[in-house]
Amino acid sequence: MVAELIREKKWVELICLILAVIIVGWVSREVIKSIFNIEEYPQWFIWGCLGVILLFCIAVLIAVFNKPKLRSDSPFEEQVAIKGLRPFTQKDAEVFSKLERNKSINACLSMLQDREFRIGILWGESGCGKSSFIQAGLMPKLTTEESQYRGLYIKFSDKSPLETVKKEIIRDLKLNSQETENLDFLGVCEQGIKTVGKPLILFFDQFEQVFVHRYKFPHVYEQFSDSLKQWYEQDKIDVKILMCLRSDLLSFQWNIQKKLNYDLNSYNSFELENFSAEEATNILEVIAKIENIDFERDYIKYIFETNFMGKDHLISPVDLQILSLVISSQNISEKRAFKKTALQKIGEVEGLLYQYLEERLKLREKSTAKSQTEKLMKVLLEFVDGNELTRAGAFTIKELQDKLKPIAPQEISEAINWLAKERLITPIQQEEETAYELAHEKMIPAVMKLSGKILPKAYKANELLNKKVRVWMENNYSPRYLLGIRDFWLIESHKRYLIWGNKELQKQRFLQQSKRRLYRNLVILGTILMLLMTGWGWLHYTTPGQLWQIRRELAYWGEKVRDDNYQSKAAIALAKDGQIKDMNSLLGEINGKANTLTAIAQASTQLSDSTQAVTVLKETLTIAQQIDDSGEKIKALSAIAQASSKLSNSTEAVIVLKKLLTFLEQGYSHVRGEVFPAIVSASSELSDTTEAVTLLEKVFNAAQDKTPSDDKVTILTAIAEAYIKLSDIKKARTVLKEALIIARERIYLSDKSRQLTAIAEVYIKLSDTKKAINLLQEAFNIAQQANILYTDEEDGYRVKSFGFYNQSYNLAAISQAYIQVSDGQETVNLLRKVLNVAKQIDDPYPKLIVLEAIAQASSELSNSTEAVTLLEEVLTIQQQINSSSDFVTRKLSVIAYACSQLSDSKKAANLLRQAFNLALKMDYYRDRLKTLTAIIQASSQLSDTTEAVIFLTQAVTFAEQIDDNVLVHKSEILEAIIQASSELSDNTEAVTVLKQALTVAQETDNPGYGYKASPLSAIAEAYIKLSDTTKARTLLKQAVILAQEVIYPYTKSELLTRLAEAYIKLSDNTEARILLKQALTVAQQIDNSDSKGEALTDIAEAQANLKRWGDALYTTKQCPSHNCRVESLSKVLTVYAELKNPDLKEQSNKFRI
């Protein structure tokens, strides 16, 4: 059974059987335990079960590959007098002469030999023996040398009738095929007459097959009928034709008769009648004698007279043959006799052929599977035309194999052999191959009836079609009653077995309309599915689709997150991508919009679409105008003003600036001091000078009205600077002079120093050094005065404190401005004065602001000795500050950088060492680490690479000596050293430091914490920067191995992501994808929500850099929180925008929030 299911490829049944066995086995396991009273199965029981299963599998394999052969042996050998359903042939002439046909043979020969006879018909009902009559009766008389005519037997099939006739003439008369190859029908006939030297009589057996071609292949039929007409119209060609037809299809020949224009009468029409009871008894007696079968004449004659008579009271020859076949095939001697006892044991006489077929098939089923019988029946049905109830034609095995593709070729060959041996089909020699046809048309009803039993689905298809067509016709051919897909499939799959009957046209129309409607519905459904699948595929497997999802996700989650920081990131990302509508929706949700609008304004100028850039800028202006907070509004409007000057379309830039100016002219005096300078600066950058001057004049006029004195000075200073850019020096001096007057007469002392410094910086640009120095000295003198209270009656401002912060910023500005005027002793003296003031400031934070400015200015002095002295004093003061914070860290880092800029690298290195030692004394670990890292980074900026290498080497030694208990410190210090090394101008020296760092990194213990893999990754990245990709790959491979050993999921994920980014730099995207996939798997194991979000965000960003948008989108969906989702999506979309427009990346670095 299992083998049969496998051979037949019945996978559903096989799976069901396996599932049933599994279920039964699972359910019965407890029963087995209870029967044997055991808790666990013993080892022998398990091995025994495995052995049984193995034997079963071997048995199935043997059964599959050694399937039973089809039973093909007939229980009887070929008989002389009993042909069954096959016709008698010319070699059976002697036997046939004893079978009561001599009188008919002589009469037919007389008709054929009549001079007036040219064309005629031989007709009779199916089974009357027409083929036997021609082959075994007429042909032997017409193939002797004494005969005046040469007879040719031609049997039609599904082949071309004209070609069949020509080939049979050439074959039978052994004509030269080369000479007759190009001859037409008449030419072949003439050649045949010439060869045999006598007239020809052509016997067209199964002539009804010709008319099958009339419907299936009209051109073939027309070609044949035209050839017959051409022959008939030429009396000189001595050829006679006798067409053999069934009586029920006699009307078919009327088409030939009409075309050839001849009449049918008793001289050219011969009816072959069935036998009388007496003749039938005589024939059966002859057969019994030849085949050595007992014969009881009286009973047989009685049976013929009572049971075998047809409507014409005659007996069909085929019925005699069937009866003889059934009797002769009996294996028991009592049943193998033409006697009463034998016939009674066999059963009823009616349906003998059906009974015979059924018995043969039952016998065959005993040695083969049921499915083989079904296949045999399908092969047998190929020989039947179920609509015309005629033979379908003669087919070779190859043709049948092509027709019945689902059935194996070997099985078709075996079925043909069995059918032929059982005399159900007859072999016909065609050229060099053998074709087969149905043994007799009398079989057709029995075959069709039996097919309904063996092929129930075919029977069901016929019944269903009849029922559906009847209902359809009764309801006025309504489309509502057409076939559904299941019914149509059943009928269509069994179409070759359909019986059309007298409603063929209606059935064909019904099926055609059903098919058309189903196809239409399938097309509609298919189109919908295709669109859905295309849409789904577009969304998930194309870059535009994946990006569309990313944008939609970001817009959706951006509104859901309800956090200004994350909404701001989303809005900026959408702005960079040009998604203005979604950007506006998010901006409406954000409370603190200034930073967001600033970033968007800056990014808008870098958009590749200038129209889109203007639109974004105008939208940000509209939103900025609605901000209530003054500080926020100033920041946003200033950024918009600055951004407008960067627009590629100068006209649009002017429009934006004028719109902004008009808004400020309506009031808003409290924001003018910040926004007007921004407008002025933007105006000076315009390519249209005329418009720039116009804008400057408008700002100048607007500043005169209700603008605080301090703000007015700021605006006028900015206007003067703008005129310098526009090369209008005279105008610049005039405006600057007015600003100076207001600064000296009408401004707080607390603001006066700052304004004088700003004016001095403009004079520097005018190359008026003397004026600038005087103003800076004046500003310094004011800045020295701390904690002085002043009021401003004119502007109505309340008393403010001129405290340390204000003082520190002023002193820092003066220091920075002074170095622009001179780098000589005069500047040194000023810086010392500033330093002395800084010493008096108690608050560490303002003090650091001044120290930072002094350090930066000192680094630009031409006198390196003085510079070193000042920087040493700065570091000394810094050391006295007992504070540790991010602010302190940043300032010390800037001071360290300033030290590195000295021209004397050796002294600069010593200062860095002092700063390094100072940083080591900081209280908080994280601040200490940041400062040390910054100082190490600053060392790479030393002008002398040798000094830088010495410093970095010492830093490596320091890292090596760090206690293992603070390995994280060692790891990060090493990474800072590695980063600094990669920045060195001399690659050889850089490699020297990297090797030292590598040695220390490899000595680090506890790889499970990532402290070893992380420095290796950093070294690999450094080698990538140094273009040594071979060394980088080697180190990355080591780092990947070490990363796999890391214990903590967050650290491991971070490391794998970093390594993937390194591989991206090496253009090894395959390895990068693998690592990111591993990183994602690890990240999903992180318990802490924030850490998990950070890891996933980094992974998504790295995948975006790989342009793996689908992977990045998937990663964002793994986020544990809305915040993570928005940030990751923002970064992914930002990467896309920056890849598309690299200028946006520069803006990101400048204006990152």
Secondary structure by P-SEA (a helix, b strand, c coil): caaaaaaacaaaaaaaaaaaaaaaaaaaaaaaaaaaccccccaaaaaaaaaaaaaaaaaaaaaaaacccccccccccccccccccccccccaaaaaaacccaaaaaaaaaaaacccccbbbbbbcccccaaaaaacccccccccccccbbbbbbbbccccaaaaaaaaaaaaacccccccccccaaaaaaaaaaaacbbbbbbbcccaaaaaaaaccaaaaaaaaaaaaaaaaccccbbbbbbbbcccccccaaaaaaaaccccccccccccccccaaaaaaaaaaaaaaaccccccaaaaaaaacccccccccccaaaaaaaaaaaaaccccccccccaaaaaaaccccaaaaaaaaaaaaaaaaaccaaaaaaaaaaaacccccccccccccccaaaaaaaaccccaaaaaaaaaaaaaaccbbbbbcccbbbbccccccaaaaaaaaaaaacaaaaaaaaaaaaaaaaaaaacccccccccaaaaaaaaaaccccccccaaaaaaaaaaaaaaaaaaaaaaaaaaaaaaaaaaaaacccaaaaaaaaaaaaaaaaaaaccaaaaaaaaaaaaaacaaaaaaaaaaaccccaaaaaaaaaaaaacccaaaaaaaaaaaaaaaaacccaaaaaaaaaaaaaaaaacccaaaaaaaaaaaaaaaaaccccccccaaaaaaaaaaacccaaaaaaaaaaaaaaaaccccaaaaaaaaaaaaaaaaaacaaaaaaaaaaaaaaaaaccccccaaaaaaaaaaaaaaaacaaaaaaaaaaaaaaaaaccbbbbbbcccccccccccaaaaaaaaaaaaaaaaaacccaaaaaaaaaaaaaaaacccaaaaaaaaaaaaaaaaacccaaaaaaaaaaaaaaaaacccccaaaaaaaaaaaaaaaaccaaaaaaaaaaaaaaaaaacccaaaaaaaaaaaaaaaaacccaaaaaaaaaaaaaaaaaccccaaaaaaaaaaaaaaaaaacccaaaaaaaaaaaaaaaaaccccccaaaaaaaaaaaaaaaaacaaaaaaaaaaaaaaaaaacccaaaaaaaaaaaaaaaaaacaaaaaaaaaaaaaaaaaacccaaaaaaaaaaaaaaaaaacaaaaaaaaaaacccaaaaaaaaaaaaaaaaaaacaaaaaaaaaccc
